[in-house]
Amino acid sequence: MDAEGYSQKNTVYTPMADMTLRDCWHASLAANPDKTAVIDAQGMALSYAEVDLLAARIARYLADCGINSLDVVSCQLPGWVEFLPIYVACLKLGAVINPIPPNLRYNELKHILSACNSKVLFVPRRFRKMQYCEMAVRLRKVVDSLRVVIAVDKKGEGSVLPTFRDMVEEDVASPMSRAESDAALRAGRICPDSLAALVFTSGSEGQPKGVMLSHRNIIFAETSFASFFHINAADTMFMPAPVAHATGFHHGVTMPFVMGATSVLLDVFTAASALELIKAHRCTVTMAATPFLYDIVQTIEQGGEYDFSSLRFFLCGGSPPNIPLSQTAGQMGLRVLNVYGSTESVPHMGTPLRPVSDHMDSLALCPMPGIQVRVLDRQGRDVPQGEEGEEVSYSPAVFMGYLHEPELTAKVLQADGWFHSGDLCRRNADGTYSITGRLKDIIVRGGENISSLAVENVLLQHPKVKDAAVVGMPDERLQERICAYVVLHDKADALTCQEVFDFFLTQDIAKQKFPEHLEILDEMPRTASGKVRKTLLRQWIAEKLRSSSVA
């Protein structure tokens, strides 16, 4: 069966169509209350029943504070078990969860909390040497909507703010009676199309945008994803990505409880700690961006007793892994599958578990069940097989729109529900799809469009190059020339533009695609999802050219 048949056989895929995430939680709880729901790297573990008990107490506490259905509850926690009961408490109340990455600071939080009209903020008391309570107190003074600020303290050191422990103590005095609290919880009525989550994009090209997701959006996305990769209640998902990022929130926390599975969370990533957790908990599935995979492969290559035999596959999202990296991982027994999607249209294509043809590219993509995908030209017409166009998708998983941004929403989300990704895509002869770059990631050199990804893929094959990104740099004559940023395997090493030129001569690639300027970095600037911050790279080279011309 080719990929077209693969995607069309489930076009009427409508699982749990009339359910909310609260319904999903209660179904998994009823099915196996004593099963472990979530584990973190600090050694804490909670069963489904324990999570539910904590969530009920949190929900009552918030209800006592006047938090109602569709109020926004913001949560800036790392990968700790406490995130899940807070999330489930929101579902019990009918409130909207707003996960916020821990690396964001005062100005970014002020923007997000104000945009959300957030009523509640959960922060860690301390994480990675950062003291969050002082920042949270400052935010409460300037964000008018903010009523409740809670510190989550792993070490029991105390806090100037009310703590998570205070909320879940059974004997905490409540201004409401139990009956009044229960009535408040029952009043939190929601339906499948109610707003469930506000997940902000990384904001790599401006202020973060609030992506509005309904219960239907999330449930469809996660059940389709699980069906495609054959993930079920028997699986244990290891999640090294932040739980406040779309990858961690959807696939590290939500999908496991929807399927009745177990989540293993990691708050501070190192390859060694990731491999230790995989071994300790016999994790079967993981998903993260390419840099996570790279570090894990490097650590395994350096030797050591790492048992990852329980892991069926590594799902690689954010940006596709290069083929040499995935091949190296495969030789180690670590199967890599490509996953494609966005915060707005949650990963909706992936590398199938079984190839759809004998000649299928190892990182090619097929639509997941119930997802429709097209490749369009700039006039909105379907392009012929083998030609590049914009990837657009349609399914119940496509987001509701951007918060308070109707004009921005209209640019990417058509009235008939098709989402325009802004990504360049090609439909292959076997019906699979390949993502070839970004519409905005095209270098226009002398009137010819050059895909940055095509140049980057060649650079990554150079033996000295660990990481690479290509951007257009301003040029008076050609409009743009190709500027390459690279990170070297050995920082003590050197690489010249002439060496890169000579290497490209051996790669059977058109000369107009050769890098014309080279910048060496210690580390590539990336967003939380692992995507290169190309706006910043363009700024750097433009500023350097301006300063050199002035000099």
C-alpha positions as CSV (number, residue, x, y, z in Angstrom):
1,M,0.0,0.0,0.0
2,D,1.4,3.4,-0.9
3,A,1.3,6.4,1.4
4,E,-1.8,7.8,-0.2
5,G,-3.7,4.7,0.6
6,Y,-2.2,4.6,4.1
7,S,-3.5,8.1,4.8
8,Q,-6.9,7.7,3.2
9,K,-7.9,4.5,5.0
10,N,-8.6,6.4,8.2
11,T,-10.1,9.7,6.9
12,V,-13.2,9.2,9.0
13,Y,-11.1,8.6,12.1
14,T,-13.2,10.1,15.0
15,P,-12.2,8.6,18.3
16,M,-13.7,10.0,21.6
17,A,-15.5,12.6,19.5
18,D,-17.9,13.6,22.3
19,M,-15.4,13.5,25.1
20,T,-13.5,16.1,27.0
21,L,-10.0,15.7,28.5
22,R,-11.8,15.5,31.8
23,D,-13.7,12.5,30.5
24,C,-10.5,10.9,29.2
25,W,-8.8,11.4,32.6
26,H,-11.7,9.8,34.5
27,A,-11.8,6.8,32.0
28,S,-8.1,6.1,32.6
29,L,-8.5,6.5,36.3
30,A,-11.4,4.1,36.5
31,A,-9.6,1.6,34.3
32,N,-6.4,1.3,36.5
33,P,-6.4,3.6,39.5
34,D,-3.3,2.0,41.1
35,K,-1.2,2.2,37.9
36,T,1.7,4.7,38.0
37,A,0.7,7.8,36.1
38,V,3.8,10.0,36.3
39,I,7.4,9.8,37.5
40,D,10.1,12.4,37.6
41,A,13.9,12.5,37.9
42,Q,13.7,13.4,41.6
43,G,12.3,9.9,42.3
44,M,8.7,11.0,42.9
45,A,6.0,8.8,41.4
46,L,2.2,9.2,41.6
47,S,-0.5,6.7,40.7
48,Y,-3.6,7.7,38.8
49,A,-5.6,7.6,42.1
50,E,-2.9,9.8,43.9
51,V,-2.9,12.3,41.1
52,D,-6.7,12.5,41.2
53,L,-6.7,13.0,45.0
54,L,-4.2,15.8,44.7
55,A,-6.1,17.3,41.7
56,A,-9.3,17.3,43.6
57,R,-7.7,19.2,46.5
58,I,-6.1,21.7,44.2
59,A,-9.4,22.2,42.4
60,R,-11.2,22.9,45.6
61,Y,-8.6,25.3,46.7
62,L,-8.8,27.2,43.4
63,A,-12.6,27.1,43.5
64,D,-12.5,28.6,47.0
65,C,-10.4,31.4,45.5
66,G,-13.1,32.1,43.0
67,I,-11.6,30.3,40.0
68,N,-14.3,29.2,37.6
69,S,-14.6,27.3,34.3
70,L,-12.7,28.9,31.4
71,D,-10.5,31.0,33.8
72,V,-6.8,30.7,32.8
73,V,-4.4,28.9,35.1
74,S,-0.8,29.5,34.2
75,C,1.9,26.9,35.2
76,Q,5.6,27.6,34.8
77,L,7.0,24.3,36.0
78,P,9.8,22.1,34.8
79,G,9.3,18.3,34.3
80,W,8.1,17.6,37.8
81,V,5.2,15.3,38.8
82,E,3.3,18.2,40.3
83,F,2.5,19.5,36.8
84,L,0.0,16.6,36.2
85,P,-2.3,17.1,39.2
86,I,-2.3,20.9,38.5
87,Y,-3.4,20.1,34.9
88,V,-6.0,17.6,36.1
89,A,-7.3,20.2,38.6
90,C,-7.9,22.5,35.7
91,L,-9.9,19.8,33.9
92,K,-12.0,19.3,37.0
93,L,-12.7,23.0,37.2
94,G,-13.2,23.4,33.5
95,A,-10.4,26.0,33.7
96,V,-7.8,26.5,30.9
97,I,-4.3,25.4,31.4
98,N,-1.5,27.7,30.2
99,P,1.9,26.0,30.4
100,I,4.8,28.4,30.4
101,P,8.5,27.3,29.9
102,P,10.7,27.8,33.0
103,N,13.3,29.7,31.0
104,L,11.0,32.7,30.4
105,R,11.6,35.7,32.6
106,Y,9.7,38.8,33.9
107,N,9.0,40.7,30.7
108,E,7.9,37.5,28.8
109,L,5.7,36.4,31.6
110,K,4.1,39.8,31.9
111,H,3.2,39.6,28.2
112,I,1.8,36.1,28.4
113,L,-0.1,36.5,31.7
114,S,-1.6,39.8,30.6
115,A,-2.6,38.4,27.2
116,C,-4.3,35.4,28.9
117,N,-5.9,37.4,31.6
118,S,-4.5,34.7,33.8
119,K,-6.0,34.3,37.3
120,V,-3.5,31.8,38.8
121,L,0.2,31.3,38.4
122,F,2.2,28.3,39.6
123,V,6.0,28.7,39.7
124,P,8.9,26.6,41.1
125,R,10.3,28.1,44.3
126,R,13.8,27.5,42.9
127,F,14.9,25.9,39.6
128,R,18.4,26.0,38.1
129,K,19.6,28.6,40.5
130,M,16.7,30.9,39.6
131,Q,14.5,32.2,42.5
132,Y,11.0,32.5,41.0
133,C,9.0,33.8,44.0
134,E,10.4,37.4,43.8
135,M,9.5,37.5,40.1
136,A,6.0,36.1,40.8
137,V,5.4,38.7,43.5
138,R,6.4,41.5,41.1
139,L,4.1,40.0,38.4
140,R,1.1,39.9,40.8
141,K,1.5,43.7,41.3
142,V,1.3,44.5,37.6
143,V,-1.0,41.8,36.1
144,D,-4.4,43.0,37.2
145,S,-6.2,39.6,36.7
146,L,-3.7,37.6,38.8
147,R,-5.4,36.5,42.0
148,V,-3.4,33.4,43.1
149,V,0.3,32.7,43.0
150,I,1.6,29.4,44.3
151,A,5.2,28.2,44.7
152,V,6.0,24.5,44.1
153,D,8.8,23.6,46.5
154,K,10.6,20.3,45.9
155,K,12.8,20.5,49.0
156,G,10.3,21.8,51.6
157,E,12.4,24.9,52.3
158,G,9.5,27.2,52.7
159,S,8.4,30.2,50.6
160,V,7.1,33.8,50.8
161,L,4.2,32.5,48.7
162,P,1.6,29.9,49.5
163,T,3.0,26.5,48.5
164,F,1.8,23.5,46.6
165,R,2.0,21.6,49.9
166,D,-0.4,24.0,51.5
167,M,-2.9,23.4,48.8
168,V,-2.9,19.7,49.1
169,E,-2.8,19.3,52.9
170,E,-6.1,17.5,53.7
171,D,-6.8,19.5,56.9
172,V,-6.3,22.9,55.3
173,A,-9.1,25.2,56.5
174,S,-11.4,26.3,53.6
175,P,-13.7,29.3,53.6
176,M,-16.1,27.1,51.6
177,S,-17.9,24.0,52.9
178,R,-17.2,20.7,51.1
179,A,-20.7,20.9,49.6
180,E,-20.1,24.4,48.3
181,S,-16.8,23.4,46.8
182,D,-18.3,20.4,45.1
183,A,-21.0,22.5,43.7
184,A,-18.4,24.9,42.3
185,L,-16.6,22.0,40.7
186,R,-19.8,20.7,39.1
187,A,-20.5,24.1,37.8
188,G,-17.4,23.9,35.7
189,R,-19.2,22.6,32.7
190,I,-17.3,22.2,29.5
191,C,-17.9,20.5,26.1
192,P,-15.5,19.1,23.5
193,D,-15.2,22.5,21.8
194,S,-14.5,24.4,25.0
195,L,-11.0,26.0,25.2
196,A,-8.7,23.6,27.0
197,A,-5.2,25.0,26.7
198,L,-3.3,28.1,25.7
199,V,0.1,27.1,24.5
200,F,2.4,30.0,23.4
201,T,4.7,29.6,20.5
202,S,8.4,30.1,21.0
203,G,8.2,33.6,19.5
204,S,11.4,33.1,17.5
205,E,10.3,36.0,15.2
206,G,8.5,38.3,17.6
207,Q,6.3,38.2,20.7
208,P,5.0,34.7,21.6
209,K,1.6,33.9,20.1
210,G,-1.1,32.3,22.2
211,V,-2.3,29.1,20.4
212,M,-5.9,28.3,21.5
213,L,-6.6,24.5,21.6
214,S,-10.0,22.9,22.4
215,H,-10.6,19.6,24.1
216,R,-11.5,18.2,20.7
217,N,-8.3,19.5,19.1
218,I,-6.1,17.9,21.8
219,I,-7.9,14.5,22.0
220,F,-8.0,14.0,18.3
221,A,-4.3,15.0,17.9
222,E,-3.2,12.6,20.7
223,T,-5.3,9.6,19.8
224,S,-4.3,9.9,16.1
225,F,-0.7,10.2,17.1
226,A,-1.0,7.2,19.4
227,S,-2.8,5.1,16.7
228,F,-0.1,5.9,14.1
229,F,2.8,4.9,16.3
230,H,0.9,2.0,18.0
231,I,1.2,3.6,21.5
232,N,-1.2,2.3,24.1
233,A,-1.7,1.8,27.9
234,A,1.2,-0.7,28.1
235,D,3.7,2.0,27.0
236,T,5.9,4.2,29.2
237,M,6.7,7.6,27.6
238,F,10.0,9.2,28.5
239,M,9.8,13.0,28.0
240,P,13.1,15.0,28.2
241,A,11.5,18.1,26.6
242,P,9.9,20.8,28.8
243,V,6.3,19.9,29.8
244,A,5.4,23.5,29.0
245,H,6.5,23.2,25.4
246,A,4.1,21.7,22.9
247,T,6.1,18.4,22.7
248,G,6.2,17.9,26.4
249,F,2.6,19.1,27.0
250,H,1.0,17.0,24.3
251,H,3.1,13.9,24.1
252,G,4.8,13.8,27.4
253,V,1.8,14.5,29.7
254,T,-1.5,14.5,27.8
255,M,-1.2,11.6,25.5
256,P,-0.1,9.2,28.2
257,F,-3.0,9.9,30.4
258,V,-5.5,9.8,27.5
259,M,-4.1,6.4,26.6
260,G,-3.8,5.2,30.2
261,A,0.0,5.0,30.0
262,T,2.8,6.2,32.2
263,S,4.9,9.4,31.8
264,V,8.5,9.7,32.9
265,L,9.6,13.3,33.1
266,L,13.1,14.9,33.1
267,D,13.6,18.5,34.3
268,V,17.3,19.1,33.4
269,F,18.5,17.3,30.4
270,T,21.8,15.5,30.1
271,A,22.2,12.5,27.8
272,A,23.5,10.4,30.7
273,S,20.5,11.2,32.9
274,A,18.1,10.5,30.1
275,L,19.6,7.1,29.4
276,E,19.6,6.3,33.1
277,L,15.8,7.0,33.4
278,I,15.1,5.1,30.2
279,K,16.9,2.1,31.7
280,A,15.4,2.4,35.2
281,H,11.8,2.7,34.1
282,R,12.0,0.5,31.0
283,C,10.7,3.4,28.8
284,T,9.3,2.3,25.5
285,V,8.9,5.5,23.6
286,T,10.5,9.0,23.6
287,M,10.2,12.2,21.6
288,A,12.4,15.2,21.5
289,A,14.2,17.6,19.2
290,T,17.3,16.7,17.2
291,P,19.8,18.2,19.6
292,F,18.6,15.7,22.3
293,L,19.1,12.8,19.9
294,Y,22.6,14.1,19.0
295,D,23.7,14.3,22.6
296,I,22.4,10.8,23.3
297,V,24.1,9.3,20.3
298,Q,27.4,11.0,21.3
299,T,27.2,9.7,24.8
300,I,26.5,6.2,23.7
301,E,29.5,6.4,21.3
302,Q,31.7,7.4,24.2
303,G,31.0,4.1,25.9
304,G,29.4,3.2,29.2
305,E,26.8,0.7,30.4
306,Y,23.6,2.1,28.8
307,D,20.7,-0.2,28.4
308,F,18.0,1.3,26.1
309,S,16.8,-2.0,24.8
310,S,13.2,-1.3,26.0
311,L,13.0,1.7,23.7
312,R,11.0,0.9,20.6
313,F,11.8,4.2,18.9
314,F,13.0,7.8,19.2
315,L,10.5,10.3,17.7
316,C,12.4,13.3,16.5
317,G,10.5,16.5,16.1
318,G,11.2,20.3,16.0
319,S,13.4,20.0,12.9
320,P,14.2,16.7,11.1
321,P,17.3,14.8,12.1
322,N,19.9,14.6,9.4
323,I,20.3,11.2,7.7
324,P,23.8,10.4,8.9
325,L,22.7,11.0,12.6
326,S,19.6,8.8,12.2
327,Q,21.8,6.1,10.5
328,T,24.3,6.2,13.3
329,A,21.6,5.9,15.9
330,G,20.1,3.0,14.0
331,Q,23.4,1.2,14.0
332,M,23.4,1.4,17.8
333,G,19.9,-0.1,17.9
334,L,18.1,3.2,18.4
335,R,15.4,3.5,15.8
336,V,14.7,7.1,14.8
337,L,11.3,8.1,13.3
338,N,10.7,11.6,12.0
339,V,7.6,13.6,13.3
340,Y,6.2,16.7,11.7
341,G,3.8,19.3,12.9
342,S,3.5,22.6,14.9
343,T,1.8,24.0,17.9
344,E,-1.1,25.1,15.7
345,S,-1.4,21.7,13.9
346,V,0.0,19.3,16.5
347,P,2.3,16.7,14.8
348,H,0.2,15.2,12.1
349,M,2.7,13.4,9.9
350,G,5.3,10.9,10.8
351,T,7.6,8.2,9.5
352,P,5.4,5.0,9.4
353,L,6.5,2.0,11.4
354,R,6.5,-0.1,8.2
355,P,7.9,1.4,5.0
356,V,5.2,2.1,2.4
357,S,7.5,1.2,-0.5
358,D,10.9,-0.4,-1.1
359,H,12.4,3.0,-2.1
360,M,10.9,5.1,0.7
361,D,13.2,7.7,2.2
362,S,14.1,6.7,5.8
363,L,12.8,10.1,7.1
364,A,9.8,10.5,4.8
365,L,6.4,11.3,6.3
366,C,2.8,10.0,6.0
367,P,-0.3,11.7,7.4
368,M,-1.6,10.3,10.6
369,P,-5.2,8.8,10.8
370,G,-7.9,11.4,10.0
371,I,-5.4,14.0,8.7
372,Q,-5.6,15.5,5.2
373,V,-2.5,17.1,3.7
374,R,-2.0,19.1,0.5
375,V,0.9,20.8,-1.1
376,L,-0.1,24.2,-2.7
377,D,1.6,26.8,-4.8
378,R,1.3,30.5,-4.0
379,Q,-2.0,30.7,-5.8
380,G,-3.5,28.0,-3.7
381,R,-3.4,25.3,-6.4
382,D,-2.2,21.7,-5.8
383,V,1.3,21.3,-7.2
384,P,2.3,18.2,-9.2
385,Q,4.1,15.3,-7.6
386,G,7.8,16.0,-7.0
387,E,7.4,19.8,-7.0
388,E,7.7,22.0,-3.9
389,G,4.8,23.9,-2.4
390,E,3.4,24.9,1.0
391,E,2.3,22.1,3.3
392,V,-1.3,22.7,4.5
393,S,-3.3,20.4,6.8
394,Y,-6.9,19.8,7.8
395,S,-8.3,17.8,10.7
396,P,-10.1,18.3,14.0
397,A,-6.6,18.8,15.6
398,V,-6.1,22.2,13.9
399,F,-6.1,25.0,16.4
400,M,-9.0,27.4,17.1
401,G,-6.9,30.5,16.4
402,Y,-4.4,32.9,18.0
403,L,-5.5,34.6,21.2
404,H,-6.6,38.2,20.4
405,E,-5.0,38.0,16.9
406,P,-7.8,37.6,14.4
407,E,-5.8,39.1,11.5
408,L,-2.8,36.9,12.2
409,T,-5.2,33.9,12.5
410,A,-6.8,34.7,9.1
411,K,-3.3,34.6,7.5
412,V,-2.7,31.0,8.3
413,L,-6.1,29.5,9.0
414,Q,-8.7,29.4,6.2
415,A,-12.4,29.8,6.9
416,D,-12.8,26.1,5.7
417,G,-10.3,24.9,8.4
418,W,-7.1,24.4,6.3
419,F,-4.0,25.4,8.2
420,H,-1.1,26.9,6.2
421,S,2.1,25.8,7.8
422,G,4.6,28.1,6.0
423,D,6.7,25.1,5.4
424,L,7.9,23.9,2.0
425,C,6.9,20.3,1.2
426,R,7.2,17.8,-1.7
427,R,5.0,14.8,-2.4
428,N,7.2,11.9,-3.4
429,A,6.5,9.2,-6.0
430,D,5.5,6.7,-3.4
431,G,2.9,9.1,-1.9
432,T,5.0,10.1,1.1
433,Y,5.9,13.6,1.9
434,S,9.2,15.4,2.6
435,I,9.6,18.8,4.3
436,T,12.2,20.7,2.4
437,G,12.4,24.1,4.2
438,R,10.5,27.2,5.2
439,L,8.7,29.5,2.8
440,K,10.4,32.3,4.8
441,D,13.6,30.3,4.8
442,I,14.4,30.8,1.2
443,I,17.5,32.7,0.1
444,V,16.9,34.7,-3.0
445,R,20.3,34.8,-4.7
446,G,20.3,36.7,-8.0
447,G,16.6,36.0,-8.5
448,E,16.9,32.3,-7.8
449,N,15.3,30.7,-4.8
450,I,17.7,28.5,-2.8
451,S,16.4,26.3,0.0
452,S,18.4,26.8,3.2
453,L,17.7,23.2,4.2
454,A,19.4,21.8,1.1
455,V,22.6,23.7,1.8
456,E,22.5,22.8,5.5
457,N,22.2,19.1,4.7
458,V,25.4,19.2,2.7
459,L,27.2,21.2,5.5
460,L,26.2,18.6,8.0
461,Q,28.0,15.9,6.1
462,H,31.4,17.8,6.5
463,P,33.4,15.8,9.0
464,K,34.3,18.8,11.1
465,V,30.7,20.2,11.4
466,K,28.4,19.3,14.3
467,D,25.6,21.7,13.6
468,A,24.8,24.1,10.8
469,A,22.3,26.8,9.8
470,V,22.2,28.9,6.6
471,V,20.7,32.3,6.2
472,G,20.6,35.0,3.5
473,M,22.9,37.9,4.0
474,P,22.3,41.3,2.3
475,D,24.0,41.9,-1.0
476,E,23.7,45.0,-3.2
477,R,24.1,43.1,-6.5
478,L,22.5,39.7,-5.9
479,Q,20.0,40.8,-3.2
480,E,21.2,38.0,-1.0
481,R,24.2,35.7,-0.6
482,I,24.6,32.5,1.4
483,C,25.9,32.9,4.9
484,A,26.6,29.7,6.8
485,Y,26.8,29.4,10.6
486,V,28.5,26.2,11.9
487,V,29.3,24.6,15.2
488,L,32.4,22.3,15.1
489,H,32.7,19.0,16.8
490,D,36.0,20.1,18.2
491,K,36.0,23.7,19.4
492,A,39.7,23.8,19.2
493,D,39.6,23.0,15.5
494,A,39.3,25.5,12.6
495,L,37.3,25.6,9.4
496,T,37.7,28.1,6.6
497,C,35.3,29.2,3.9
498,Q,37.7,27.8,1.3
499,E,37.6,24.4,3.0
500,V,33.8,24.5,2.8
501,F,34.0,25.5,-0.9
502,D,36.3,22.6,-1.6
503,F,34.0,20.2,0.2
504,F,30.9,21.4,-1.7
505,L,32.8,20.8,-5.0
506,T,32.8,17.1,-4.1
507,Q,29.1,17.0,-3.4
508,D,27.6,17.4,-6.9
509,I,25.7,20.5,-6.0
510,A,25.1,23.7,-8.0
511,K,27.7,26.4,-7.3
512,Q,25.0,29.0,-6.6
513,K,24.3,26.9,-3.5
514,F,27.8,27.2,-2.1
515,P,28.2,29.2,1.1
516,E,29.9,32.5,0.5
517,H,30.5,33.5,4.1
518,L,31.2,31.4,7.1
519,E,30.7,32.1,10.8
520,I,31.8,29.7,13.5
521,L,29.8,29.5,16.8
522,D,30.3,27.8,20.1
523,E,26.6,27.0,20.2
524,M,23.7,27.4,17.8
525,P,20.9,29.7,19.2
526,R,17.7,27.7,19.4
527,T,14.1,28.0,20.6
528,A,12.7,25.7,23.3
529,S,11.5,23.3,20.5
530,G,15.0,23.0,19.1
531,K,14.4,25.2,16.1
532,V,17.3,27.5,15.1
533,R,16.6,31.2,15.8
534,K,17.3,32.3,12.2
535,T,16.0,35.8,12.8
536,L,18.8,36.3,15.3
537,L,21.4,34.9,12.8
538,R,20.2,37.2,10.1
539,Q,20.5,40.2,12.5
540,W,24.0,39.2,13.5
541,I,25.3,39.0,9.9
542,A,23.5,42.2,8.9
543,E,25.0,44.1,11.8
544,K,28.4,42.7,11.1
545,L,28.2,43.8,7.4
546,R,27.0,47.3,8.5
547,S,29.8,47.7,11.0
548,S,32.4,46.6,8.5
549,S,31.1,49.0,5.8
550,V,31.2,51.9,8.3
551,A,34.7,51.0,9.3
